[in-house]
Amino acid sequence: MPVLTAPPTLGDLLKFELNASYTRETVTLKAGTSYPLGSVLGRISASDEYRLSPAAEVVGDEGAEVAVAVLLDAVDATDAAVTGLIAARGPVILADGALAFDASVDQPAERAAKIVQLATVGLVARATV
């Protein structure tokens, strides 16, 4: 019998949110990739678009190296910039295992640094069972 697996849901990511009207925002996601649920995002200073937050500054996407938000739904932006719903400020508790990082964030210390950056805006990642 085949094993069925379900894609992650918002309940897998979002463990506590004080008030969705306060913590969430709709933003524009940069074109060129598909963003999974739980994407750790940074804001590009020049365009105010959001992208996966890289480990270091990327030329043309300055500012995005600082993680400031988490995507609350999966979004396909491969062909064009699209809007997405983010957790932009806390108090919010997220499951750290459900966070999706940029490919350049591949070391435990880099992931820990992104989690600390998110905590500065009230988005707290916790290990969950």
N, C-alpha and C positions, 0 to 999 in steps of 0.2 A: 504494500500500500504506500503511495507517495506521501511524503511529509509536506504538509501545507505550512507556509510561513506567511505571516501578515506583515505588511510594511509598518514602520513605526507610526504611531498616532500622536496627536497633541497630548493625550494623557500620559504617554510614555515620557514626554519631554517636560511638560509643565506640571509641577507638583504643588505649587501654591502661587496665587496671584491675588493681591489685595483688592484691586479694582481695575478691571479691564479697560474701563473708560479713561483711566489715568495712565496705565502702564503701556498700552499699545499705541502704535502709529502705523499708518500706511505710507510706504516709501517707494522710491524707484530703485530697482535693482539693475546693475550694469549688465549689458548684453554680453553674450559670449559663453555662457555656461548654464548648466542646470543646477539649481540650488536645492539641496535636500532639506527636509524638516530639521530644525535645530542648527542650521548654519550659523556660525559665529561670524558676524559682519563688522566691517569697518566702513566709515563714511569718507568718501573721496572729497577732499576740501574744495577742489575747483568746480566740481559738477553737482555736489550734494547727492550723488548717487551712492548706493551701497554695493559692496562686493565682499566676497569671502576675505576675511582679515589675514593678510600674509604675515609671515614671521618677521620680515624686514620691509623697509620702504621700497615701493616699486615705482619707477619713473613713470609719470603720467597719472598715477593713482595715489599721490601723496596724501597722507592722512588716514588711509585705510589700514595702515599697519597697527592702529590702535583699535582694539575690539570694543564696540560700543552698543551692540544689539545682537539679538538672536531671532532668526526667522521662525515664525510660528506656523508656516505651511510650506509645502514643497512647491517650487516655482521653476518653470522651464523658461529661461531667458536666453536660449541659445541663438535665436535669430534677431531679437530686438529687446531693448530695455522694457521691463514690465514692472508692475507694482506688486508689492508683497506686504504682508502683515508682520510686524516685528514687535518684540518686547523691547521697549526703548528705555525704560526706567523701572525701578523697583518701588516697592518690595515685591520681588518675584524669586521663587526657588525653582531651579531647573535640575533635572537629572543629568549629572555630568557624563554619564555613559551615552546619553542621547544627543550630545553636542557633535556637530560636524565641522571639522576644521579644514582650512585651505591645505592643499598638498604640501606646501612649504613648512607647515607647522607639524613636523614629524618627530620631534623629540619630546620626551616628558616635561622637560624644563620649559619648552616653548608653549606647550599646552597649559601648563601651570601659570605661565605669565599671561596668557589670554584669559584664563579664569579670573586672575587677579584684576585685570583690566575691566572685565564685565562687572566685578563686584563694586568697582568705583561708581557705577551708575545704578547700583542696587539689584543687579541680576546675580544671584548667588547660586553657584553650582554645588550640588551635594551628591555624595555617593548614595545611591538608593538600592534597595533590595528588590 
